């Protein structure tokens, strides 16, 4: 988490719906990113299927997990 300690982050998002997954571009040195990206996801009304967003900070060695949001 070195980037966040210095007040900077290089965030990106992983989006998952069922077997489909996408990764956003990384936005350099930004604590309030806006991606303005669009992904086409086929959503089936399957009980228990969720739309999941995971936020990471891109690092040279290992990316830091920042948070997760799951929409039922």
PyMOL Python script that loads the backbone (N, CA, C, O; Angstrom):
from pymol import cmd

cmd.read_pdbstr("""\
ATOM      1  N   UNK A   1       0.812  -1.202   0.000  1.00  0.00           N
ATOM      2  CA  UNK A   1       0.000   0.000   0.000  1.00  0.00           C
ATOM      3  C   UNK A   1       0.851   1.259   0.000  1.00  0.00           C
ATOM      4  O   UNK A   1       0.397   2.320   0.428  1.00  0.00           O
ATOM      5  N   UNK A   2       2.044   1.148  -0.463  1.00  0.00           N
ATOM      6  CA  UNK A   2       2.951   2.283  -0.484  1.00  0.00           C
ATOM      7  C   UNK A   2       2.355   3.483  -1.210  1.00  0.00           C
ATOM      8  O   UNK A   2       2.513   4.617  -0.756  1.00  0.00           O
ATOM      9  N   UNK A   3       1.673   3.253  -2.328  1.00  0.00           N
ATOM     10  CA  UNK A   3       1.080   4.341  -3.091  1.00  0.00           C
ATOM     11  C   UNK A   3       0.046   5.124  -2.314  1.00  0.00           C
ATOM     12  O   UNK A   3      -0.012   6.349  -2.424  1.00  0.00           O
ATOM     13  N   UNK A   4      -0.768   4.443  -1.533  1.00  0.00           N
ATOM     14  CA  UNK A   4      -1.807   5.124  -0.766  1.00  0.00           C
ATOM     15  C   UNK A   4      -1.194   5.906   0.390  1.00  0.00           C
ATOM     16  O   UNK A   4      -1.681   6.986   0.724  1.00  0.00           O
ATOM     17  N   UNK A   5      -0.143   5.386   1.002  1.00  0.00           N
ATOM     18  CA  UNK A   5       0.521   6.086   2.091  1.00  0.00           C
ATOM     19  C   UNK A   5       1.062   7.423   1.592  1.00  0.00           C
ATOM     20  O   UNK A   5       1.024   8.414   2.321  1.00  0.00           O
ATOM     21  N   UNK A   6       1.558   7.461   0.376  1.00  0.00           N
ATOM     22  CA  UNK A   6       2.069   8.702  -0.205  1.00  0.00           C
ATOM     23  C   UNK A   6       0.945   9.595  -0.724  1.00  0.00           C
ATOM     24  O   UNK A   6       1.217  10.677  -1.244  1.00  0.00           O
ATOM     25  N   UNK A   7      -0.305   9.167  -0.594  1.00  0.00           N
ATOM     26  CA  UNK A   7      -1.433   9.966  -1.050  1.00  0.00           C
ATOM     27  C   UNK A   7      -1.798   9.744  -2.496  1.00  0.00           C
ATOM     28  O   UNK A   7      -2.575  10.507  -3.070  1.00  0.00           O
ATOM     29  N   UNK A   8      -1.236   8.693  -3.098  1.00  0.00           N
ATOM     30  CA  UNK A   8      -1.521   8.404  -4.500  1.00  0.00           C
ATOM     31  C   UNK A   8      -1.904   6.941  -4.644  1.00  0.00           C
ATOM     32  O   UNK A   8      -1.497   6.094  -3.849  1.00  0.00           O
ATOM     33  N   UNK A   9      -2.685   6.664  -5.661  1.00  0.00           N
ATOM     34  CA  UNK A   9      -3.083   5.297  -5.953  1.00  0.00           C
ATOM     35  C   UNK A   9      -3.193   5.154  -7.462  1.00  0.00           C
ATOM     36  O   UNK A   9      -3.445   6.130  -8.168  1.00  0.00           O
ATOM     37  N   UNK A  10      -3.004   3.942  -7.953  1.00  0.00           N
ATOM     38  CA  UNK A  10      -3.160   3.632  -9.377  1.00  0.00           C
ATOM     39  C   UNK A  10      -4.289   2.611  -9.497  1.00  0.00           C
ATOM     40  O   UNK A  10      -4.025   1.431  -9.729  1.00  0.00           O
ATOM     41  N   UNK A  11      -5.539   3.041  -9.344  1.00  0.00           N
ATOM     42  CA  UNK A  11      -6.653   2.103  -9.247  1.00  0.00           C
ATOM     43  C   UNK A  11      -7.122   1.524 -10.580  1.00  0.00           C
ATOM     44  O   UNK A  11      -7.000   2.139 -11.640  1.00  0.00           O
ATOM     45  N   UNK A  12      -7.662   0.314 -10.471  1.00  0.00           N
ATOM     46  CA  UNK A  12      -8.379  -0.325 -11.571  1.00  0.00           C
ATOM     47  C   UNK A  12      -9.462  -1.198 -10.959  1.00  0.00           C
ATOM     48  O   UNK A  12      -9.410  -1.519  -9.772  1.00  0.00           O
ATOM     49  N   UNK A  13     -10.443  -1.582 -11.769  1.00  0.00           N
ATOM     50  CA  UNK A  13     -11.577  -2.368 -11.284  1.00  0.00           C
ATOM     51  C   UNK A  13     -11.700  -3.659 -12.081  1.00  0.00           C
ATOM     52  O   UNK A  13     -11.522  -3.677 -13.299  1.00  0.00           O
ATOM     53  N   UNK A  14     -12.009  -4.737 -11.370  1.00  0.00           N
ATOM     54  CA  UNK A  14     -12.387  -5.995 -12.010  1.00  0.00           C
ATOM     55  C   UNK A  14     -13.893  -6.136 -11.839  1.00  0.00           C
ATOM     56  O   UNK A  14     -14.410  -5.998 -10.730  1.00  0.00           O
ATOM     57  N   UNK A  15     -14.597  -6.411 -12.929  1.00  0.00           N
ATOM     58  CA  UNK A  15     -16.051  -6.563 -12.916  1.00  0.00           C
ATOM     59  C   UNK A  15     -16.364  -8.002 -13.294  1.00  0.00           C
ATOM     60  O   UNK A  15     -15.813  -8.532 -14.258  1.00  0.00           O
ATOM     61  N   UNK A  16     -17.260  -8.639 -12.521  1.00  0.00           N
ATOM     62  CA  UNK A  16     -17.616 -10.025 -12.805  1.00  0.00           C
ATOM     63  C   UNK A  16     -19.119 -10.203 -12.692  1.00  0.00           C
ATOM     64  O   UNK A  16     -19.755  -9.712 -11.760  1.00  0.00           O
ATOM     65  N   UNK A  17     -19.676 -10.923 -13.670  1.00  0.00           N
ATOM     66  CA  UNK A  17     -21.090 -11.320 -13.650  1.00  0.00           C
ATOM     67  C   UNK A  17     -21.139 -12.749 -14.173  1.00  0.00           C
ATOM     68  O   UNK A  17     -20.962 -12.987 -15.367  1.00  0.00           O
ATOM     69  N   UNK A  18     -21.378 -13.689 -13.279  1.00  0.00           N
ATOM     70  CA  UNK A  18     -21.361 -15.093 -13.683  1.00  0.00           C
ATOM     71  C   UNK A  18     -19.985 -15.469 -14.188  1.00  0.00           C
ATOM     72  O   UNK A  18     -18.989 -15.232 -13.504  1.00  0.00           O
ATOM     73  N   UNK A  19     -19.910 -16.056 -15.382  1.00  0.00           N
ATOM     74  CA  UNK A  19     -18.633 -16.475 -15.966  1.00  0.00           C
ATOM     75  C   UNK A  19     -17.947 -15.350 -16.737  1.00  0.00           C
ATOM     76  O   UNK A  19     -16.819 -15.524 -17.199  1.00  0.00           O
ATOM     77  N   UNK A  20     -18.602 -14.206 -16.884  1.00  0.00           N
ATOM     78  CA  UNK A  20     -18.041 -13.076 -17.626  1.00  0.00           C
ATOM     79  C   UNK A  20     -17.240 -12.175 -16.685  1.00  0.00           C
ATOM     80  O   UNK A  20     -17.672 -11.891 -15.568  1.00  0.00           O
ATOM     81  N   UNK A  21     -16.080 -11.734 -17.141  1.00  0.00           N
ATOM     82  CA  UNK A  21     -15.291 -10.813 -16.324  1.00  0.00           C
ATOM     83  C   UNK A  21     -14.573  -9.808 -17.216  1.00  0.00           C
ATOM     84  O   UNK A  21     -14.250 -10.091 -18.370  1.00  0.00           O
ATOM     85  N   UNK A  22     -14.334  -8.634 -16.654  1.00  0.00           N
ATOM     86  CA  UNK A  22     -13.690  -7.537 -17.362  1.00  0.00           C
ATOM     87  C   UNK A  22     -12.741  -6.840 -16.401  1.00  0.00           C
ATOM     88  O   UNK A  22     -12.896  -6.928 -15.183  1.00  0.00           O
ATOM     89  N   UNK A  23     -11.757  -6.146 -16.962  1.00  0.00           N
ATOM     90  CA  UNK A  23     -10.823  -5.354 -16.160  1.00  0.00           C
ATOM     91  C   UNK A  23     -10.725  -3.974 -16.795  1.00  0.00           C
ATOM     92  O   UNK A  23     -10.517  -3.845 -18.002  1.00  0.00           O
ATOM     93  N   UNK A  24     -10.876  -2.948 -15.970  1.00  0.00           N
ATOM     94  CA  UNK A  24     -10.783  -1.579 -16.476  1.00  0.00           C
ATOM     95  C   UNK A  24      -9.320  -1.209 -16.718  1.00  0.00           C
ATOM     96  O   UNK A  24      -8.407  -1.945 -16.343  1.00  0.00           O
ATOM     97  N   UNK A  25      -9.122  -0.079 -17.340  1.00  0.00           N
ATOM     98  CA  UNK A  25      -7.764   0.435 -17.479  1.00  0.00           C
ATOM     99  C   UNK A  25      -7.324   0.988 -16.120  1.00  0.00           C
ATOM    100  O   UNK A  25      -8.162   1.321 -15.282  1.00  0.00           O
ATOM    101  N   UNK A  26      -6.044   1.083 -15.910  1.00  0.00           N
ATOM    102  CA  UNK A  26      -5.492   1.648 -14.682  1.00  0.00           C
ATOM    103  C   UNK A  26      -5.404   3.159 -14.839  1.00  0.00           C
ATOM    104  O   UNK A  26      -4.946   3.665 -15.863  1.00  0.00           O
ATOM    105  N   UNK A  27      -5.850   3.869 -13.812  1.00  0.00           N
ATOM    106  CA  UNK A  27      -5.760   5.328 -13.807  1.00  0.00           C
ATOM    107  C   UNK A  27      -4.635   5.704 -12.847  1.00  0.00           C
ATOM    108  O   UNK A  27      -4.710   5.409 -11.654  1.00  0.00           O
ATOM    109  N   UNK A  28      -3.611   6.342 -13.354  1.00  0.00           N
ATOM    110  CA  UNK A  28      -2.415   6.662 -12.574  1.00  0.00           C
ATOM    111  C   UNK A  28      -2.651   7.787 -11.570  1.00  0.00           C
ATOM    112  O   UNK A  28      -3.290   8.794 -11.876  1.00  0.00           O
ATOM    113  N   UNK A  29      -2.123   7.590 -10.372  1.00  0.00           N
ATOM    114  CA  UNK A  29      -2.068   8.594  -9.305  1.00  0.00           C
ATOM    115  C   UNK A  29      -3.375   9.345  -9.107  1.00  0.00           C
ATOM    116  O   UNK A  29      -3.431  10.564  -9.271  1.00  0.00           O
ATOM    117  N   UNK A  30      -4.431   8.609  -8.752  1.00  0.00           N
ATOM    118  CA  UNK A  30      -5.753   9.212  -8.601  1.00  0.00           C
ATOM    119  C   UNK A  30      -6.506   8.528  -7.463  1.00  0.00           C
ATOM    120  O   UNK A  30      -6.655   7.306  -7.458  1.00  0.00           O
ATOM    121  N   UNK A  31      -6.978   9.314  -6.504  1.00  0.00           N
ATOM    122  CA  UNK A  31      -7.758   8.772  -5.389  1.00  0.00           C
ATOM    123  C   UNK A  31      -9.259   8.898  -5.613  1.00  0.00           C
ATOM    124  O   UNK A  31     -10.045   8.433  -4.788  1.00  0.00           O
ATOM    125  N   UNK A  32      -9.670   9.521  -6.717  1.00  0.00           N
ATOM    126  CA  UNK A  32     -11.083   9.683  -7.036  1.00  0.00           C
ATOM    127  C   UNK A  32     -11.294   9.399  -8.528  1.00  0.00           C
ATOM    128  O   UNK A  32     -11.694  10.285  -9.282  1.00  0.00           O
ATOM    129  N   UNK A  33     -11.023   8.155  -8.948  1.00  0.00           N
ATOM    130  CA  UNK A  33     -11.050   7.845 -10.385  1.00  0.00           C
ATOM    131  C   UNK A  33     -12.453   7.776 -10.971  1.00  0.00           C
ATOM    132  O   UNK A  33     -13.420   7.441 -10.287  1.00  0.00           O
ATOM    133  N   UNK A  34     -12.535   8.102 -12.253  1.00  0.00           N
ATOM    134  CA  UNK A  34     -13.760   7.930 -13.042  1.00  0.00           C
ATOM    135  C   UNK A  34     -13.323   7.259 -14.332  1.00  0.00           C
ATOM    136  O   UNK A  34     -12.496   7.797 -15.068  1.00  0.00           O
ATOM    137  N   UNK A  35     -13.872   6.097 -14.606  1.00  0.00           N
ATOM    138  CA  UNK A  35     -13.402   5.322 -15.749  1.00  0.00           C
ATOM    139  C   UNK A  35     -14.116   5.663 -17.051  1.00  0.00           C
ATOM    140  O   UNK A  35     -13.473   5.662 -18.102  1.00  0.00           O
ATOM    141  N   UNK A  36     -15.372   5.946 -17.032  1.00  0.00           N
ATOM    142  CA  UNK A  36     -16.135   6.237 -18.255  1.00  0.00           C
ATOM    143  C   UNK A  36     -15.947   5.133 -19.296  1.00  0.00           C
ATOM    144  O   UNK A  36     -15.773   5.410 -20.483  1.00  0.00           O
ATOM    145  N   UNK A  37     -15.985   3.896 -18.844  1.00  0.00           N
ATOM    146  CA  UNK A  37     -15.862   2.742 -19.727  1.00  0.00           C
ATOM    147  C   UNK A  37     -17.185   2.000 -19.753  1.00  0.00           C
ATOM    148  O   UNK A  37     -17.948   2.039 -18.788  1.00  0.00           O
ATOM    149  N   UNK A  38     -17.450   1.330 -20.852  1.00  0.00           N
ATOM    150  CA  UNK A  38     -18.687   0.557 -20.976  1.00  0.00           C
ATOM    151  C   UNK A  38     -18.343  -0.893 -21.281  1.00  0.00           C
ATOM    152  O   UNK A  38     -17.439  -1.182 -22.064  1.00  0.00           O
ATOM    153  N   UNK A  39     -19.082  -1.799 -20.647  1.00  0.00           N
ATOM    154  CA  UNK A  39     -18.936  -3.229 -20.886  1.00  0.00           C
ATOM    155  C   UNK A  39     -20.317  -3.804 -21.135  1.00  0.00           C
ATOM    156  O   UNK A  39     -21.285  -3.403 -20.487  1.00  0.00           O
ATOM    157  N   UNK A  40     -20.414  -4.717 -22.046  1.00  0.00           N
ATOM    158  CA  UNK A  40     -21.691  -5.370 -22.329  1.00  0.00           C
ATOM    159  C   UNK A  40     -21.709  -6.709 -21.607  1.00  0.00           C
ATOM    160  O   UNK A  40     -20.878  -7.582 -21.859  1.00  0.00           O
ATOM    161  N   UNK A  41     -22.671  -6.853 -20.707  1.00  0.00           N
ATOM    162  CA  UNK A  41     -22.790  -8.064 -19.902  1.00  0.00           C
ATOM    163  C   UNK A  41     -24.172  -8.659 -20.119  1.00  0.00           C
ATOM    164  O   UNK A  41     -25.180  -7.960 -20.025  1.00  0.00           O
ATOM    165  N   UNK A  42     -24.212  -9.936 -20.405  1.00  0.00           N
ATOM    166  CA  UNK A  42     -25.484 -10.641 -20.530  1.00  0.00           C
ATOM    167  C   UNK A  42     -25.882 -11.110 -19.136  1.00  0.00           C
ATOM    168  O   UNK A  42     -25.170 -11.889 -18.503  1.00  0.00           O
ATOM    169  N   UNK A  43     -27.022 -10.629 -18.671  1.00  0.00           N
ATOM    170  CA  UNK A  43     -27.493 -10.973 -17.333  1.00  0.00           C
ATOM    171  C   UNK A  43     -28.674 -11.918 -17.453  1.00  0.00           C
ATOM    172  O   UNK A  43     -29.705 -11.576 -18.032  1.00  0.00           O
ATOM    173  N   UNK A  44     -28.512 -13.095 -16.903  1.00  0.00           N
ATOM    174  CA  UNK A  44     -29.604 -14.066 -16.834  1.00  0.00           C
ATOM    175  C   UNK A  44     -30.202 -13.990 -15.439  1.00  0.00           C
ATOM    176  O   UNK A  44     -29.487 -13.773 -14.461  1.00  0.00           O
ATOM    177  N   UNK A  45     -31.470 -14.163 -15.352  1.00  0.00           N
ATOM    178  CA  UNK A  45     -32.129 -14.112 -14.046  1.00  0.00           C
ATOM    179  C   UNK A  45     -31.986 -15.458 -13.349  1.00  0.00           C
ATOM    180  O   UNK A  45     -32.942 -16.220 -13.207  1.00  0.00           O
ATOM    181  N   UNK A  46     -30.759 -15.718 -12.922  1.00  0.00           N
ATOM    182  CA  UNK A  46     -30.452 -16.955 -12.214  1.00  0.00           C
ATOM    183  C   UNK A  46     -30.368 -16.624 -10.729  1.00  0.00           C
ATOM    184  O   UNK A  46     -29.621 -15.724 -10.345  1.00  0.00           O
ATOM    185  N   UNK A  47     -31.113 -17.327  -9.892  1.00  0.00           N
ATOM    186  CA  UNK A  47     -31.038 -17.057  -8.452  1.00  0.00           C
ATOM    187  C   UNK A  47     -29.594 -17.160  -7.953  1.00  0.00           C
ATOM    188  O   UNK A  47     -28.887 -18.122  -8.253  1.00  0.00           O
ATOM    189  N   UNK A  48     -29.182 -16.172  -7.204  1.00  0.00           N
ATOM    190  CA  UNK A  48     -27.840 -16.167  -6.636  1.00  0.00           C
ATOM    191  C   UNK A  48     -26.781 -15.533  -7.520  1.00  0.00           C
ATOM    192  O   UNK A  48     -25.657 -15.325  -7.064  1.00  0.00           O
ATOM    193  N   UNK A  49     -27.104 -15.215  -8.778  1.00  0.00           N
ATOM    194  CA  UNK A  49     -26.116 -14.564  -9.648  1.00  0.00           C
ATOM    195  C   UNK A  49     -25.919 -13.130  -9.183  1.00  0.00           C
ATOM    196  O   UNK A  49     -26.886 -12.419  -8.911  1.00  0.00           O
ATOM    197  N   UNK A  50     -24.669 -12.712  -9.093  1.00  0.00           N
ATOM    198  CA  UNK A  50     -24.353 -11.383  -8.593  1.00  0.00           C
ATOM    199  C   UNK A  50     -23.475 -10.626  -9.590  1.00  0.00           C
ATOM    200  O   UNK A  50     -22.796 -11.222 -10.427  1.00  0.00           O
ATOM    201  N   UNK A  51     -23.508  -9.321  -9.479  1.00  0.00           N
ATOM    202  CA  UNK A  51     -22.614  -8.449 -10.227  1.00  0.00           C
ATOM    203  C   UNK A  51     -21.591  -7.939  -9.220  1.00  0.00           C
ATOM    204  O   UNK A  51     -21.949  -7.267  -8.252  1.00  0.00           O
ATOM    205  N   UNK A  52     -20.320  -8.258  -9.444  1.00  0.00           N
ATOM    206  CA  UNK A  52     -19.283  -7.963  -8.459  1.00  0.00           C
ATOM    207  C   UNK A  52     -18.248  -6.990  -9.023  1.00  0.00           C
ATOM    208  O   UNK A  52     -17.793  -7.134 -10.158  1.00  0.00           O
ATOM    209  N   UNK A  53     -17.889  -6.006  -8.216  1.00  0.00           N
ATOM    210  CA  UNK A  53     -16.851  -5.033  -8.555  1.00  0.00           C
ATOM    211  C   UNK A  53     -15.756  -5.135  -7.499  1.00  0.00           C
ATOM    212  O   UNK A  53     -16.040  -5.039  -6.305  1.00  0.00           O
ATOM    213  N   UNK A  54     -14.515  -5.327  -7.920  1.00  0.00           N
ATOM    214  CA  UNK A  54     -13.381  -5.349  -6.997  1.00  0.00           C
ATOM    215  C   UNK A  54     -12.397  -4.268  -7.423  1.00  0.00           C
ATOM    216  O   UNK A  54     -12.028  -4.174  -8.593  1.00  0.00           O
ATOM    217  N   UNK A  55     -11.978  -3.456  -6.463  1.00  0.00           N
ATOM    218  CA  UNK A  55     -11.078  -2.337  -6.721  1.00  0.00           C
ATOM    219  C   UNK A  55      -9.678  -2.685  -6.229  1.00  0.00           C
ATOM    220  O   UNK A  55      -9.504  -3.170  -5.111  1.00  0.00           O
ATOM    221  N   UNK A  56      -8.679  -2.431  -7.079  1.00  0.00           N
ATOM    222  CA  UNK A  56      -7.289  -2.722  -6.751  1.00  0.00           C
ATOM    223  C   UNK A  56      -6.417  -1.505  -7.022  1.00  0.00           C
ATOM    224  O   UNK A  56      -6.752  -0.644  -7.835  1.00  0.00           O
ATOM    225  N   UNK A  57      -5.278  -1.457  -6.313  1.00  0.00           N
ATOM    226  CA  UNK A  57      -4.244  -0.457  -6.547  1.00  0.00           C
ATOM    227  C   UNK A  57      -3.092  -1.170  -7.246  1.00  0.00           C
ATOM    228  O   UNK A  57      -2.495  -2.084  -6.678  1.00  0.00           O
ATOM    229  N   UNK A  58      -2.776  -0.762  -8.467  1.00  0.00           N
ATOM    230  CA  UNK A  58      -1.714  -1.387  -9.258  1.00  0.00           C
ATOM    231  C   UNK A  58      -0.356  -1.067  -8.650  1.00  0.00           C
ATOM    232  O   UNK A  58      -0.021   0.098  -8.433  1.00  0.00           O
ATOM    233  N   UNK A  59       0.423  -2.110  -8.378  1.00  0.00           N
ATOM    234  CA  UNK A  59       1.773  -1.957  -7.847  1.00  0.00           C
ATOM    235  C   UNK A  59       2.743  -2.784  -8.680  1.00  0.00           C
ATOM    236  O   UNK A  59       2.333  -3.656  -9.445  1.00  0.00           O
ATOM    237  N   UNK A  60       4.019  -2.503  -8.524  1.00  0.00           N
ATOM    238  CA  UNK A  60       5.044  -3.223  -9.283  1.00  0.00           C
ATOM    239  C   UNK A  60       5.083  -4.696  -8.892  1.00  0.00           C
ATOM    240  O   UNK A  60       5.163  -5.565  -9.760  1.00  0.00           O
ATOM    241  N   UNK A  61       5.027  -4.983  -7.591  1.00  0.00           N
ATOM    242  CA  UNK A  61       5.114  -6.374  -7.150  1.00  0.00           C
ATOM    243  C   UNK A  61       3.741  -7.041  -7.080  1.00  0.00           C
ATOM    244  O   UNK A  61       3.426  -7.882  -7.921  1.00  0.00           O
ATOM    245  N   UNK A  62       2.936  -6.687  -6.109  1.00  0.00           N
ATOM    246  CA  UNK A  62       1.605  -7.285  -5.947  1.00  0.00           C
ATOM    247  C   UNK A  62       0.576  -6.174  -5.805  1.00  0.00           C
ATOM    248  O   UNK A  62       0.762  -5.249  -5.014  1.00  0.00           O
ATOM    249  N   UNK A  63      -0.504  -6.262  -6.565  1.00  0.00           N
ATOM    250  CA  UNK A  63      -1.561  -5.252  -6.502  1.00  0.00           C
ATOM    251  C   UNK A  63      -2.291  -5.338  -5.168  1.00  0.00           C
ATOM    252  O   UNK A  63      -2.565  -6.429  -4.668  1.00  0.00           O
ATOM    253  N   UNK A  64      -2.602  -4.179  -4.598  1.00  0.00           N
ATOM    254  CA  UNK A  64      -3.297  -4.123  -3.312  1.00  0.00           C
ATOM    255  C   UNK A  64      -4.808  -4.124  -3.523  1.00  0.00           C
ATOM    256  O   UNK A  64      -5.334  -3.385  -4.355  1.00  0.00           O
ATOM    257  N   UNK A  65      -5.491  -4.965  -2.758  1.00  0.00           N
ATOM    258  CA  UNK A  65      -6.951  -5.002  -2.764  1.00  0.00           C
ATOM    259  C   UNK A  65      -7.454  -3.800  -1.981  1.00  0.00           C
ATOM    260  O   UNK A  65      -7.026  -3.577  -0.849  1.00  0.00           O
ATOM    261  N   UNK A  66      -8.366  -3.015  -2.576  1.00  0.00           N
ATOM    262  CA  UNK A  66      -8.895  -1.823  -1.916  1.00  0.00           C
ATOM    263  C   UNK A  66     -10.337  -1.976  -1.456  1.00  0.00           C
ATOM    264  O   UNK A  66     -10.734  -1.365  -0.463  1.00  0.00           O
ATOM    265  N   UNK A  67     -11.131  -2.784  -2.163  1.00  0.00           N
ATOM    266  CA  UNK A  67     -12.518  -2.936  -1.751  1.00  0.00           C
ATOM    267  C   UNK A  67     -13.333  -3.734  -2.747  1.00  0.00           C
ATOM    268  O   UNK A  67     -12.881  -4.047  -3.848  1.00  0.00           O
ATOM    269  N   UNK A  68     -14.557  -4.056  -2.324  1.00  0.00           N
ATOM    270  CA  UNK A  68     -15.453  -4.874  -3.147  1.00  0.00           C
ATOM    271  C   UNK A  68     -16.885  -4.392  -2.944  1.00  0.00           C
ATOM    272  O   UNK A  68     -17.282  -4.012  -1.843  1.00  0.00           O
ATOM    273  N   UNK A  69     -17.656  -4.418  -4.045  1.00  0.00           N
ATOM    274  CA  UNK A  69     -19.093  -4.153  -3.989  1.00  0.00           C
ATOM    275  C   UNK A  69     -19.786  -5.266  -4.756  1.00  0.00           C
ATOM    276  O   UNK A  69     -19.403  -5.587  -5.881  1.00  0.00           O
ATOM    277  N   UNK A  70     -20.809  -5.852  -4.144  1.00  0.00           N
ATOM    278  CA  UNK A  70     -21.571  -6.919  -4.787  1.00  0.00           C
ATOM    279  C   UNK A  70     -23.029  -6.491  -4.873  1.00  0.00           C
ATOM    280  O   UNK A  70     -23.658  -6.188  -3.860  1.00  0.00           O
ATOM    281  N   UNK A  71     -23.565  -6.467  -6.103  1.00  0.00           N
ATOM    282  CA  UNK A  71     -24.977  -6.149  -6.327  1.00  0.00           C
ATOM    283  C   UNK A  71     -25.717  -7.460  -6.576  1.00  0.00           C
ATOM    284  O   UNK A  71     -25.349  -8.222  -7.470  1.00  0.00           O
ATOM    285  N   UNK A  72     -26.763  -7.725  -5.784  1.00  0.00           N
ATOM    286  CA  UNK A  72     -27.503  -8.985  -5.962  1.00  0.00           C
ATOM    287  C   UNK A  72     -28.303  -9.000  -7.258  1.00  0.00           C
ATOM    288  O   UNK A  72     -28.978  -9.985  -7.555  1.00  0.00           O
TER     289      UNK A  72
END
""", "prot")
cmd.dss("prot")
cmd.show_as("cartoon", "prot")
cmd.util.cbc("prot")
cmd.orient("prot")
